[in-house]
């Protein structure tokens, strides 16, 4: 029930909402004390704002919920490896864990070294194939 | 009139607003066709949101103004070297130029390599002493 897979399935639901709205299908949830306190999906097209990544929206919503900009007891689940911007945001929020699904070789933060907070635990590859499948579906549709 | 120093003075004004509100005093403006289209200062405390850096707020406001998430004709002026998150945001927005004042050895993006977009020109050290002075003033006040 309270497994990483469980919460990642919720993040994947968010990613599917993004796909329906013709956004790059990436979803995120933030979990504290086993409870989902924020859900978001990428809205860069709708909001015409490069900062509207799923992770950014989820971290902002989570901070609003807990009334604290630090999220040291929270886990960020995101379907695809975060970019440099989102890794930087998770650094400032000092999130406890970052769990992602599919790797993002080109735009993921990992090729720039470890940009996360020293206290942040990183878990990769949770339901990564599902997340990668949504991304492939999006780009296949767009090529048509 | 249309020099980098001119626009940086406007960013420094923003930084002083932050100082007045007991925020870390960093300000930013975005300029397109010699015109300032967005102004912002750090509001992480007020908004309780780590993503509310001056640069992020300014890039979002600029994108709203031009109705386009890409800011390829824009210059981002910021009083202090951007962090990883803000460098990442400027990457996605593909800004033409990033001009900053004071270096930020510890939290600046530069020690992680060049995280900016390949098309982005970087200019450092414009009115850096003024920007650094505001930062020193803030931290001296806070130690009291």
Interface residues (C-beta under 8 A of the other chain):
Chain A: X44 X45 X47 X48 X49 X50 X51 X56 X59 X60 X63 X64 X67 X68 X69 X70 X83 X84 X85 X86 X87 X88 X89 X91 X92 X93 X112 X113 X115
Chain B: X44 X45 X48 X49 X50 X51 X56 X59 X60 X63 X64 X67 X68 X69 X70 X83 X84 X85 X86 X87 X88 X89 X91 X92 X93 X112 X113 X115
